[in-house]
């Protein structure tokens, strides 16, 4: 969430030509994505490697956005981060359903405990 917040602020700084603050905000978002990448357990297999590739892609895109003040690239990374956030929220069990071993997704369909 914080990376998304920083990137939205960076877009605002581009609009006001505040390049220093834009760079600082993009760097903060890069640090968060880098921390996510460094926290991956690559022994978990394919999903961890896929996330590593995605995080690496986001960092490369943010470097380009920082250099060129490109709002579209920032928007692309915001979208990717938002989709990841939504996916994690979807697979996370609600605390009051853990004891039953069942949870409901947003559509009300029962999902298996992971």
C-alpha positions in Angstrom: 0.0 0.0 0.0 2.8 2.4 0.8 4.5 1.9 -2.5 1.2 2.7 -4.3 0.8 5.8 -2.1 4.4 7.0 -2.9 3.9 6.4 -6.6 0.6 8.4 -6.7 2.4 11.2 -4.9 5.2 11.0 -7.5 2.7 11.4 -10.2 1.5 14.6 -8.6 5.1 15.9 -8.3 5.6 15.3 -12.0 2.5 17.5 -12.7 4.1 20.3 -10.6 7.6 19.8 -12.0 9.0 19.0 -8.6 11.6 16.6 -9.9 13.5 16.2 -6.6 10.5 15.1 -4.6 9.3 12.9 -7.5 12.7 11.1 -7.5 12.6 10.7 -3.7 9.1 9.2 -3.8 10.0 6.8 -6.7 13.1 5.7 -4.7 10.9 5.0 -1.7 8.6 2.8 -3.8 11.6 1.1 -5.3 12.9 0.3 -1.8 9.6 -1.3 -0.9 9.5 -3.4 -4.0 13.2 -4.4 -3.5 12.3 -5.4 0.1 9.4 -7.5 -1.2 11.8 -9.2 -3.6 14.5 -9.8 -1.0 11.9 -11.4 1.4 10.9 -14.1 -1.1 11.7 -17.7 -0.2 12.9 -19.1 -3.5 12.7 -22.6 -2.1 8.9 -22.1 -2.4 9.2 -22.8 -6.1 7.7 -21.4 -9.2 5.5 -18.7 -7.6 8.5 -17.2 -5.8 10.5 -17.1 -9.0 7.6 -15.5 -10.8 7.2 -12.9 -8.1 10.9 -12.2 -8.3 10.7 -11.6 -12.0 7.7 -9.3 -11.6 9.4 -7.3 -8.8 12.5 -7.0 -10.9 10.4 -5.8 -13.8 8.7 -3.2 -11.6 12.1 -1.9 -10.4 13.4 -1.5 -14.0 10.2 0.3 -15.0 10.5 2.7 -12.0 14.1 3.5 -12.9 12.9 4.5 -16.4 10.0 6.5 -14.9 12.4 8.3 -12.6 14.8 9.2 -15.5 12.0 10.4 -17.8 9.3 11.6 -15.5 7.0 9.2 -17.2 3.5 9.1 -15.5 2.3 6.2 -17.7 5.1 4.0 -16.5 4.3 4.9 -12.9 0.6 4.1 -13.6 1.6 0.7 -15.0 3.5 -0.1 -11.8 0.7 1.1 -9.6 -1.7 -1.2 -11.5 0.7 -4.2 -11.0 1.1 -3.5 -7.3 -2.7 -3.0 -6.9 -3.4 -6.3 -8.6 -0.9 -8.1 -6.4 -2.4 -6.5 -3.3 -5.9 -7.6 -4.4 -4.6 -11.2 -5.0 -3.0 -11.4 -1.6 -6.2 -10.0 0.0 -8.2 -12.6 -1.9 -6.2 -15.6 -0.7 -5.9 -14.4 2.9 -8.3 -16.2 5.2 -10.5 -14.1 7.4 -9.6 -14.6 11.1 -13.1 -15.8 12.1 -13.1 -18.6 9.5 -9.8 -20.2 10.4 -11.3 -22.5 13.1 -13.7 -24.0 10.6 -11.1 -24.4 7.9 -13.4 -22.7 5.4 -13.6 -19.2 4.1 -15.7 -17.3 1.7 -14.3 -15.4 -1.2 -15.7 -12.0 -2.2 -18.5 -13.7 -4.2 -19.6 -15.8 -1.3 -18.2 -19.1 -2.7 -16.5 -21.4 -0.2 -12.8 -21.7 -0.8 -10.4 -24.4 0.5 -8.1 -23.6 3.3 -4.5 -23.1 2.0 
